[in-house]
């Protein structure tokens, strides 16, 4: 702990970490407890494929986009005990919720370094951040968002400890955590690079040449192992992987500053609205602490390390989502939600400090700036994208922080969101002003806490109502298990996705999604890509009903998916040459 923090005894600290972990874990698990099947493809199937293959099973990701393997690796032991689809999905969600709880516990440690807050207040703030709607989505699916938060915050904590102690162990730990972050999701590559650069750079600054060389060598070795491990998995699980997230693609998007600027404004509005301007207050506090001692007691070194880690991630999210057409990508939140925890936590702390000390001139400017940022970006989003977002807000899991604002007609109105969040923030400022009246303070604080708790609960309930919609909609694909009574045990199954240009009865994307679901429910089957009746795959092939090529070849449908017009075809036996 830094000098300005109260240092509780070891047992008390670990008790706080355990409480935060369990509370956030249970809160996140409760939110996703009803999930019984995957919902986002290929994100979720890719992690299941990695887990099953590592445990000795089978799964073919064909030519889908590739994903980093850390979450699937952690999940793989479940396949040692069961192949049951529902059990695996629920275990994966419980694991993801637990990782979110660990991330919240590590946030407690970071807040202890970053602020003068007591251990108890750090724990309370970490719980609030860990179960907020924008964070809940991180463990609501089978993806690596909780790992992103854990490795991001963990690497910063270890880097701070390396700086404070001068020891090599936390320095090596920070490097390992940064590489683990990249192995969790490729978007953390800039963070891994900056973490390594900071840790090694400090050793060079202190003229510890041997240690700097050793840490640099360890970083190269760990990064090499990560890349080799990922490539090994891709080579064995993907037939012809498609990597849509290349450095070249990101660089091309960065060439259009106007589109990038538009993405920055959309994502900034999302964060300000989703946090009722607390993101803005926290960001100002963090930036102010970079150059001089903060009047609020924020540690300068810790603040600098948080900013060094955050800026590349925020920039990458804006660049990667620039020049997109899907409405959720215009105000994208998911990539940033997992890493802005320190800023949001500072925003929550700012509220507590203001109730205690009031709003002096400096903090009035912070208040005005946060509100102006919300309104300014809100006006821009409304002008540029308002109609498109009202018509459809896209993939809901990518903007979880705004789902509580979706009305009963399933409409997200940016103008209404801006007005609502601005009004609530102004009400909060008014309560802070009232709390400075000595006799009124206890009542005002009680009303504020009660109202905030109610608002938080209503937000979570409304968020669940929208986010949980149709998450188990693909359960009907489990009917594919009926083919076990039809197809011989050792027979491989072909899949023949038909592109939309050929006018299939099922569009191309739903076909590919369903072929991944079939593998979830048929763990003992080998799936192969079918390229026509004359290839070596068959005679059992999944393809859309009324497929002209299979019909012309004399193939027969022996089973069909009642929910999606996909059938299992049996091709005619080829006569062996005499």
SEKOLFI-485259 format. One record per atom (N, C-alpha, C): x, y, z. Coordinates in steps of 0.02 Angstrom, whole numbers, plus 50000, padded with zeros to 5 digits. Layout:
BEGIN
XYZ;...
//
This chain:
BEGIN
500424994050000;500005000050000;500445006350000;500225011649967;500585017949970;500555020950039;500995025750052;501055028550118;500405031850142;500025034850095;499435038550117;498845034050131;498895027550119;498345022950131;498405019850199;497825018850231;497815015250294;497965007850279;498455005050313;498664998150298;498344993350348;497804990150330;497504985150375;497944979050379;497834975050428;498244969050432;498084964250375;498524959550365;498464954950309;497794951250308;497584949050366;496964945150369;496364949450348;496364955650370;495814960250353;495804961550278;496384962550249;496414963750177;496144957850138;496364951850155;496144945950119;495404944650130;495144946450189;494434945750201;494044950350153;494284956450145;493954961150099;493974958550028;494554956050007;494604953349939;494124947549929;494074943249979;493634937449973;492904939549969;492714944450010;492014946750010;491844949749942;492284953949916;492154957049850;492104951649796;492564946849797;492554941549747;491894937749749;491684935749808;491074931749815;490454935749796;490404941949819;489814945949805;489744947249730;490294949249698;490264950549626;490154944049587;490484938749608;490394932249576;489654930149578;489354930449637;488654928349643;488194932949604;488334939549606;487924944149568;487944942849494;488534941649469;488604940249397;488314933349381;488434928449423;488164921749410;487394921949410;487104925549458;486374926049461;486104928849396;486454933749368;486204936949307;486194932149248;486674927549245;486714923049187;486504915949203;486204914849261;486064907949284;485564904349239;485144907949203;484644904649161;484894902749092;485504904849076;485774903149010;485914895749004;485704892648948;485814885548939;486114883848871;486244888848830;486504887648763;486874893948741;487314893148692;487674898948666;487184903548629;487404909748620;486964914648588;487344918848536;487984919948546;488384923948500;488884919448465;488854919448399;489294915148359;489684919348310;490334917948301;490714912148325;491084913348391;490964918948424;491344920548486;491304914848537;490694912948554;490604907948606;490804900848583;490594898648523;490824892048501;491574891348497;491924896748481;492654896248475;492974894448542;492724897348596;493004895648662;492824888548682;492224886348666;492034879348680;492454874548637;492584876548575;492984872248532;493694871348560;493994876848582;494664876448612;494654872048673;494154873048716;494114869148778;494034861748763;493574860148717;493444853048703;494054849748671;494374853248624;494944850248589;495524849048637;495644853748682;496184852848731;496054846948777;495414845348788;495234839748831;495204833148793;495384833348728;495404827248689;494794826148645;494354831048641;493754830348600;493834833148531;493264834248497;493274836548428;492834842748420;493054847048376;492654852948356;493014856048297;492624858048247;492904861048187;492614868048179;493054873048182;492834880048174;492844882148101;493024877648055;493004878847984;493384885247966;493034890147934;493384896247912;493144902447950;492924901448012;492704907048052;493294911348073;493144917348098;493654921648126;493984918248186;494604920048199;494984916848253;494914920848317;495034917448374;494974920448440;495544918048483;495734922248530;496274920448575;496054915048624;496504910848649;496304904648681;496294904448757;496424909948792;496504909448864;495874907048900;495304909848884;494694907848918;494534900548903;494584898448841;494464891548824;494944886748859;495564889048868;496054884848903;495844883848976;495634889149009;495414888549079;494794884249085;494384884249033;493754880449034;493854873049019;494414871348987;494494864548960;494404858949011;494594859649075;494504853949121;493784851549128;493294855849114;492604853549121;492454847749074;492794847649016;492674842348968;492994835748990;493404835849041;493654829449068;493094825649103;492584829249125;492054826249165;491394825449129;491254829849080;490604829549047;490634832648978;490214830048933;490114832948867;489414835948862;489024835648915;488344838148913;488344845648898;487984847548846;488014854448822;487804859448875;487234858248907;486994863048957;487464863649016;487734858049039;488204858149095;488824862149078;489074861149018;489674864748996;489544872248992;488984874148962;488824881248955;488744884549024;488394881149069;488284884149135;488944884449175;489364879449167;490014879649201;490434885349174;490424886349109;490804891749078;490564898549103;489914899349110;489644905649135;489834906749209;489824901349248;490024901949318;490764903849323;491184900849280;491894902549279;491994909849260;491624912149210;491694919049189;491474923849244;490944922049280;490724926249336;491254926449391;491574920749403;492094920549454;492694924849434;492874924649370;493424928949347;493244936249355;492604937949344;492384944849357;492454946749430;492294941949474;492384943249546;493114944349564;493564940349535;494274941349547;494504948149521;494244950149463;494434956749436;494224962349483;493624961649513;493394966749560;493834966949622;494064961049645;494514960849703;495174964249688;495434963249628;496054966549608;495944974049601;495344976049581;495194983249579;495234986349648;495054982549700;495124985049769;495864986749782;496304982349761;497024983549770;497244989749732;497014990449670;497204996249631;496955002749663;496345002749687;496085008749719;496475010449782;496735005349816;497155006649875;497795010249856;498065008849798;498665012249774;498495019149745;497915019649713;497745025549675;497445031149718;497085029249771;496705034149810;496865033449885;496665038449924;496755037949997;496165034450031;495725031349993;495125028250021;495305022450067;494885021250117;494985015550161;494835009050124;495065003550153;494954997050122;494204995750112;493804997650160;493084996350156;492765000050098;492945006450090;492665010350035;492915007849968;493535005849964;493785002849902;493384996649884;493214992649934;492834986549922;492124988249898;491804993049929;491124994949909;491124997449837;491595001749821;491625004449752;491754998949702;492204994349718;492354988749673;491734984449660;491334983349711;490724979449703;490234983149656;490154989649667;489714993549624;489934993149552;490574994049540;490834993749471;490764986749443;490894981649483;490894974749459;490214972049441;489674974849470;489004972249453;488574977449418;488874982949396;488514987849356;488314984649290;487754986949259;487534983949196;488074983549142;488484988749136;488994988649084;489534983349098;489594981249161;490064975949178;489754969049177;489104968649193;488774962149197;488824958249132;488784961849076;488804958449012;489464954849000;489984957049036;490644953849027;490644946549044;490214944449091;490194937349110;489524934149091;489144937449048;488504934749026;488564930348965;489154929948938;489274925948878;489924922048886;490034917348842;490634913248845;491184916648806;491424922148833;491974925748801;492444928448855;492964932048834;493524933448879;493484940248912;492904943548914;492874950348940;493074950749014;492874945849054;493084945949125;493844945049131;494124940849088;494854940049088;495204946449066;494904950049020;495194956448998;495224961249058;494684961749096;494684966149155;495204963749206;495224957249218;495674954549269;496404955649250;496584954149188;497294954949168;497484962349161;497014966449139;497154973649132;497294976749200;496834975949247;496914978949313;497494975649349;497564969049342;498104965349376;498794967549353;498874968549288;499534970749263;499704977649289;499214982149293;499354988849319;499554988549393;499194984449432;499364983749503;500084981149511;500264976049473;500934973249479;501464978149456;501304982149405;501784987249383;501894992449437;501354994549470;501424999249526;501854996349581;501734990049597;502114986849651;502854986049632;502974984749568;503674984249545;504024991049554;503664996349539;503955003049546;504075004749619;503595003149662;503655004949733;504185000849770;504224994349753;504664989949791;505354989249760;505404990349694;506044989349660;506224981949652;505764977449666;505904970249662;505744967649592;506094962149574;505994959449507;505364955149501;505124952349558;504554947749554;503924951149528;503714956849557;503124960049528;503234962649458;503854964449441;503994966549372;503874960849323;504124954949341;504014949149298;503264947349297;502934948049354;502214946649357;501824951349312;502014957749310;501674962549267;501744960649194;502344958549174;502454956449105;502034950349089;502044945449135;501654939349124;500904940949119;500664945549161;499964947349159;499784950949095;500234955249071;500114958649008;500074953748950;500524948848948;500504943748895;499884939548902;499684938048964;499064934248975;498464938048949;498474944748956;497944948748929;497894948048853;498474948348820;498474947448747;498234940448728;498414935448768;498194928648755;497454927748768;497164932448805;496444932348817;496054935548760;496314941248736;495994944648680;496514948848644;496514948348578;497044951548539;497034959148545;496474962048566;496454969348571;496904971948628;497134967548672;497584969548725;498314969348704;498454968348640;499144968548616;499484975248633;499164981048619;499504987348637;499634987848712;499174985348753;499274985648825;499864981248846;499914975348817;500484970948833;501144974248815;501154977448757;501774980848734;501954986648781;501464990748800;501614996348844;501814994048914;501514988648938;501704985949003;502424983749003;502614980048952;503314977748946;503784983748940;503594988648899;504024994448890;504124998348955;503584999148994;503645002849057;504084999049106;503964992549114;504344988649163;505084988449144;505234986949082;505934986649061;506244993649061;505854998649040;506105005449038;506305008049106;505925006249158;506115008349225;506785005349247;506884999149229;507514995949247;508094999249211;507985001049148;508515004649111;508635011449142;508105014849163;508175021449194;508585020949259;508485015549295;508855014549357;509545011449346;509705010249282;510345007449262;510455000349290;509924996749294;509964989749312;509974985749247;510544985749215;510584983049147;510434975649145;510704971949192;510604964749191;509874962949202;509554966349250;508854964849262;508424966849203;508584972549172;508204974749114;508254969649058;508864967149047;508964962048994;508584955649011;508594953749074;508244947649095;507494948349085;507224954049105;506504955149098;506304955549024;506724958748984;506584959048912;506594952048881;507084948148902;507114941248878;506504937248899;506294938148961;505694934648985;505074936848946;505034943248930;504464945748892;504454942648822;505034942248790;505064939248724;504874931848727;505124928448778;504974921348785;504224920148797;503934924048842;503214923248857;502784925048796;502964930448762;502594932248702;502654926848648;503254924148641;503354918848592;502944912648609;502924910848673;502514905148693;501784906448680;501554912448693;500854914148681;500674913448608;501094916248565;500964915948492;500994908748468;501494904948490;501564898048468;500974893748491;500764894848553;500194891048581;499564892648542;499454898948527;498854900948490;498864898048420;499424898448386;499474895748318;499374888148317;499624884848368;499534877548373;498794875748377;498434879448418;497714878248425;497344879848360;497514885448330;497174887348268;497284882148214;497884879448210;498034874548158;497644868048167;497444866548229;497104860248242;496354860848248;496094866948256;495374867748265;495044871348207;495414875548172;495154879148114;495414875948050;494974874948000;495194872347935;495544877847895;495214883447889;495464889047849;495284895547885;495644897147939;495434902747982;495434909447946;494934913447963;494884920247938;495044924947994;495564928947986;495744933748038;495524940648015;494964943048044;494694949548025;495004955248065;495404953548115;495644958648162;496394959748153;496614960448091;497324961148078;497564968248092;498214968848103;498514975448113;498414979748051;498464976647992;498364980347930;497674983347925;497164979547945;496474982047942;496384987947989;496674987548049;496624993048096;496994999248069;497574998148039;497965003748013;497585007247956;497245003347913;496865006447859;496295010747886;495975008447939;495435012447968;495705018848000;496315018548025;496615024448057;496775029948007;496765028447943;496935033447892;496385038647882;495795037447909;495235042147901;495085045447968;495405051147983;495325054248049;494605056448063;494225058248012;493545060448023;493115054648049;493195048848019;492815043048042;493025040948112;493685041348125;493925039548192;493655044548243;493655050948226;493385056048272;492655054848286;492285052948236;491565051448246;491475045548293;491905040448286;491875034648331;492065036648402;492555041048410;492755043448476;492165046848511;491815051148475;491245054748504;490685049848523;490545045048479;490015040248494;490185036048555;490805033848561;490995029648618;491055033748682;491255040048676;491285044448735;490575045748761;490115046948715;489415047948737;489155041748773;489305035948745;489085029648778;489335029348850;489975030548861;490255030048928;489965035248975;489875041348952;489585046548994;488865045049011;488485042748963;487775041248975;487695035049019;488095029849006;488025023649044;488215024449117;488635029549133;488865030549202;488575036949232;488085040049200;487785046249225;488325051549238;488785052249192;489325057249193;489885055549241;489845050149279;490385048549326;491025046749289;490965044049229;491565042749188;491925049349175;491555054549160;491865061049147;492225063849208;491895063449266;492205065949327;492835061949344;492795055349338;493375051149352;493945052449304;493785053649240;494315054949191;494675061549206;494295066649226;494605073049242;495065072349303;494825068849354;495245067749414;495895064149395;495835059249352;496425055349332;496915059649294;496665063549247;497115067649207;497435073149249;497065076049296;497345081249339;497915078549383;497885072149398;498405069249442;499045067549404;499065068649339;499655066649300;500245071349311;500115077749322;500665082649322;500825085549390;500365085049435;500505087949501;500125083949554;500295085249616;499955081749671;499215083449670;498805078349672;498075079349670;497815081549738;497405086849740;497105088749804;496665083249834;496435078649791;496025073149815;496445067149838;497105067849836;497535062549860;497665056949811;497515058049747;497635052849697;498385052449683;498645046449685;499365045349677;499575046649604;500085050749595;500295052749528;500565046949487;500995042949517;501285037249480;500745032349460;500305030649506;499775025949490;499325028749436;499175035249440;498745038449389;499085038049320;499725039349318;500085039049254;500065032049224;500145027049267;500145020149242;499455018149216;498935020449250;498255019049226;498145022249158;498355028449151;498265032049087;498675028749032;499295026949047;499715023648996;499395017148973;499065013549018;498725007448998;498075008648961;497715013848981;497045015048954;497055018248884;497475023148874;497435027048812;497495022648750;497975018048745;498005013848685;497375009648675;497065007448730;496465003348724;495875007448700;495795013448727;495245017748705;495345019748632;495955021248613;496105023248544;495975017348497;496185011448516;496095005548473;495355004148463;494955004848515;494235003648509;493925008548459;494125014848463;493845019848417;494055018548345;494695016948335;494935015648268;494595009448239;494565004148279;494294997848254;493554998348237;493185002648272;492475003248259;492305009148214;492805012448186;492665018048141;492425015448074;492025019648041;491765018147974;491375011547974;490945010648024;490525004648028;489805006748015;489395001847996;488705003447979;488205000848031;488384995648068;487914992948117;487814998048173;487204999048194;487055004648239;487405004148306;487474998148335;487824997648399;488564999548392;488844998448333;489555000148323;489665007648319;489135011448308;489205018748306;489305021748375;489095018048427;489165020448497;489445014848539;489915011148513;490135004848540;490385005448612;490205000548653;490405000748723;490804994848748;490714988948719;490974982748748;491734983048758;492114985048708;492844984848714;493094989348771;492764994948781;492994999548834;492714997748902;492124994748904;491814993048968;492264988849012;492664984548981;493084979949019;493704983249048;493884989249023;494514992249046;494434999049079;493835001949078;493745008549108;493575008149183;493625002249212;493465001449283;493815006649327;494465007949319;494785012849363;494475019849358;494295021849297;493995028549288;493305028849321;492895023749308;492225023749338;492275023449414;492745019549440;492835019149513;493025026049541;493455029749507;493625036449529;493015041049527;492595040149477;491985044149473;491525042849533;491465036549552;491055034949612;491375037949674;492045037449679;492385040349737;492295047949738;492295051049680;492205058349676;491545060449708;491025056549696;490375058149726;490425058049802;490745052949830;490825052649903;491225058549930;491765060249895;492175065949918;491785072449916;491355073149865;490975079449859;490435080049912;490135074449931;489655074749987;490015076750051;490635074850057;491015076550118;491265083750116;491535085850059;491885092250056;491525097650016;491005095849980;490635100749941;490955102049873;490655106649836;490895108349769;491235115149770;491895115149773;492255121449767;492305123249693;492655128649678;492685131049609;492965125749562;493495122449585;493805117249543;493305111749526;492935109549574;492475104049562;491835106249527;491685112649532;491125115149491;491315114849417;491955116249402;492175115649333;492165108349310;492355103849354;492325096649336;491595094749322;491145096949365;490435095549355;490185098249289;490345104549276;490125107749213;490435104249153;491065102349158;491395099049102;491095092349087;490945088349139;490645081749128;489955082449096;489565087249121;488895088349094;488925090949022;489385095549009;489455098148941;489675092648893;490125088248917;490335082648875;489765078148857;489335076648906;488755072348893;488285075648843;488115081948854;487645085248810;487935086348741;488575088448738;488885089548673;488935083248631;489175077848661;489215071548623;488525068848608;488045069948654;487365067648643;487045071148583;487155077748578;486895081348520;487195078748455;487855077448456;488185074848396;487915067948377;487845063548426;487585056848412;486875057248385;486465061648414;485785062348390;485775064848318;486195069748303;486215072548235;486465067548184;486985063748202;487285059148154;486925052448149;486725049848206;486485042848206;485815041848241;485485047148262;484875046348302;484355042048269;484195043348207;483675039448172;483875032148165;484515030948149;484745024048140;484705020148205;484885023248261;484875019748325;484155018548348;483715023348335;483005022248353;482695016648312;482905016148250;482635010748208;482875003948231;483505003448249;483784997148275;484434998848312;484494996348373;485104997748411;485614992148404;485524987648356;486024982748338;486084977048387;486704974848398;486834969148442;486864971648513;486374969748553;486294972748620;486884971448666;487224965748659;487774964148704;488384968648693;488374972748640;488934977248627;488834984148658;488224985548681;488094992048715;487704990748779;487964986448823;487574984448882;487404990148929;487824995248932;487705000748978;487105004848962;486825004148902;486245008148882;485605004048879;485634997648892;485044993448884;484494995148934;484674997848992;484164999849040;483725005449014;483955008948962;483575014548934;483125012448876;483145006048858;482705003648804;481985003548829;481535006548791;480845007148815;480435000848799;479795001048816;479374995148807;479264993248736;479404997648689;479334996148618;479994993848587;480474992348630;481144990048608;481494995348566;481445001548589;481755007148554;482255010548601;482845012048575;483345015848612;483385022748579;483195027848617;483175034648591;483755038648620;484265040348580;484845043848607;484675050548640;484205054148612;484025060648641;483715059648711;483285054748718;482985053448783;483505051048833;483985046948810;484515044648854;484925050548880;485105055048836;485505060848856;485115065148906;484475066448892;484075070548937;484005067249005;483885060749006;483785057149069;484415057149111;484975055349081;485605054949119;485835061849143;485735066949101;485915073749121;485495076049180;484845074449179;484405076349234;484595072949299;484765066549295;484955062949356;485615065649383;486085067349339;486715070249362;486605077049395;486165081149367;486015087649397;485675086749465;485245081749470;484925080349535;485455078349586;485945074349565;486485072349609;486875078449633;487015083049588;487375089149606;486975093249657;486315093549646;485895097249693;485905094049762;485895087449765;485935084049830;486605085249864;487145085549825;487795087149854;487785094049885;487475098849851;487425105649878;487015105749942;486465102149944;486045101850004;486415098550062;486845093750046;487205090150099;487695094550136;487845100450109;488315104950142;487985108850199;487315108550201;486955111450258;487005106550316;487335108550369;487515103850422;486925099850448;486375103150464;485815099650494;485475094950444;485535096450380;485185092550330;485605086650304;486255086650319;486695081650289;486475074450301;486335072350363;486145065250373;485555063150331;485045067550329;484445065850290;484605065650215;484975070450191;485145070650119;485555064650099;486045062850140;486465056950125;486035050650124;485575050050173;485145044150175;484695043850113;484415049550094;483985049750034;484395048049972;485005050649968;485425049449910;485605042049904;485815039049959;486005031949958;485405027649940;484825029149969;484215025349954;484025026049881;484045032149856;483855033449786;484345030149738;484995030649755;485505027549711;485425020049710;485285017049768;485185009849771;484575007749730;484035011549737;483425010149698;483555010949623;483895016349605;484045017549535;484485012049507;484975009849546;485425004549524;485024998049514;484594996449562;484194990249558;483724990449498;483394996049488;482934996749431;483324996049366;483924999149363;484334998649304;484534991549288;484724987749340;484924980849329;484334976649305;483744977749336;483144974049316;482954975649244;482954982049227;482784983949158;483314981349110;483934981549130;484474978749089;484364971349077;484184967649130;484074960549122;483494959149076;482964963249081;482374962149038;482554962548964;482994967148947;483184967848877;483744963048858;484254962548901;484834958448884;484664951048881;484184948748921;484034941748925;483564939348870;483354944048828;482864942348776;483164937448726;482854931748719;483024926648670;483724923648679;484024924248738;484694921448747;484684913848743;484114910748757;484054903448751;483674901548687;483654906148640;483264904948579;483534899348536;484164897548545;484454892248503;484394885348535;484024884748590;483964878148622;483644873048576;483224875448529;482884870648485;483374866748442;483984869448435;484474865748396;484674859148429;484514858348493;484684852148527;484334846148497;483814847348457;483464841848424;483924837948377;484494840848360;484964837348315;485204830748345;485144829948411;485344823748442;484934817748418;484374819148385;483964813748358;484324809748305;484824812748273;485164809148219;485594803548245;485734803348310;486134797948337;485814791148326;485144791148319;484794784848307;484754783248232;485004787848191;484944786948118;485614785548086;486134789148108;486784788948075;487244784148113;487614779948078;488094775348112;488574779248156;488794775948210;489214779348260;489864782148231;490164778648184;490814780748159;490774785048097;490174787048076;490104790948015;490234798348027;490684801447989;490774808647995;490174812447966;490114818647985;489564822847962;489844828747922;489594829547862;489804835247822;489354841247833;489614847147822;489204853147823;489314856847757;488764859147728;488804862447664;488444869247668;488794874447692;488474881047693;488404883747623;487824886547608;487674889147542;487614896747547;487974900247505;487994907547509;487344910547485;487214916747508;486584920047493;486504921247418;487054921847382;487014922947309;486674917147273;486664911247305;486334905447275;485614904647299;485364909547336;484664909847358;484444903547397;484804901847450;484584896047491;483974897847532;483624892847559;483034894047600;483224896747668;483854896047688;484114898747750;484714903047733;484754909047760;485314913347744;485974910547769;486514912947740;487174910147751;487394910547824;487304916247855;487534917047925;487174912447972;486494911947971;486164907148015;486374899948002;486534898247940;486774891447927;487414890047967;487884894647962;488524893747997;488434893548072;487994897648097;487854897548169;487574890748190;487114888048150;486794881748168;487294875948164;487754876148116;488244870748111;488694870548173;488824876348203;489214876448265;488794873648323;488154875248324;487724872548377;487664865048372;487634862348312;487594855148305;488204851748336;488784854948330;489384852048360;489354852348436;489024857448463;488934857848536;488544851748561;488034849748523;487594844348546;487814837448522;488314837148479;488554830648453;489304830148466;489514829648529;490234829948545;490644824248518;490344818548502;490724812748480;490764812248404;490494817148369;490484816848296;491044821148266;491294818848209;491784822648171;491414826648117;491524833148116;491204837548067;491724839648015;491544839047951;491994840747897;491634845347847;492014849447813;491734853947762;491584849947699;490964850247676;490764846747615;490784851747557;491104849747503;491184854247446;490844851547383;490404846747391;490034844147334;489944836647338;489504834047297;489344826847301;489924822547278;490404825447243;490964821447217;491574821547262;491534824847320;492124824947364;492124818647408;492594818347453;492664812447496;492264812847560;491874818247568;491464819147629;490764816447616;490494813047662;489824810347654;489794803147676;489214800147667;488624802547630;488164807047671;488324808247735;487864812147777;488104819447780;487664823947757;487864830947749;487304835447773;487484840347816;487004845547836;487004851047782;486424852947759;486354858247709;485634860747712;485514866747684;484824869347682;484364864547645;483734864547664;483234860547628;483164863247557;482954858847513;482854860447442;483494862747408;484064860347432;484704862047400;484704859047329;484774863247277;484704860647208;485254855647190;485864856747211;486404852147193;486304845247223;486124845047287;486014838647320;485394835247292;484874839147278;484264836247250;484404833147182;484774836747140;484934834247073;485354827947076;485774827447128;486204821547135;485834815547163;485194816547182;484804811047208;484864810147283;485134815147319;485184814547392;484494815247423;484414812147481;483774812147517;483864815247586;483354818947608;483354821747676;483114816347724;483534814547772;483354809347820;483194812247889;483324818547898;483134822147960;483144829547944;482704833447975;482734840647964;482614844448029;482934850148033;482884854548091;482224858448086;481764857148130;481104860148126;481104867648139;481654870248164;481674877348180;482044881548129;482384878348080;482794882548035;482854879747964;482464875047943;482464872547874;483154870447850;483514867147895;484134863847877;484024856447885;484274852547838;484174845447841;484824841547842;484784835447865;485344830747858;485194826547796;485604827347745;485514823947682;485934817647681;485684812547647;486084806547634;486204806147559;486824807047540;487004806847469;486974799647444;486834798747380;486824791947352;487524788847355;487534782547366;488174779047369;488494779147300;489144780747300;489504780747236;489724773647220;489634771847158;489854765147137;490614765147128;490914760047157;491644759347149;491804757147078;492324759947047;492504757946979;492664750446976;492394747146922;492464739946916;493144737646902;
//
